[in-house]
């Protein structure tokens, strides 16, 4: 978490897995997503690979998930 927050402060792309709400590993990634990390589902590893190999595509993915991200954690 410390490293991810440091990267965010430097305006670097941070990616976080959007686990199921009750998943034991979901707390840290949920916090990162709330603070601007690019969310991806465990089944969307292809997006992560694409962004890592083509960083300019992050904006495309980020804009397509922005509306999705708004209601992501309202059910908590």
Beta strands, then each sheet from edge to edge (+ up, - down):
strand 1: 15-17
strand 2: 38-40
sheet 1: 1+ 2+
end
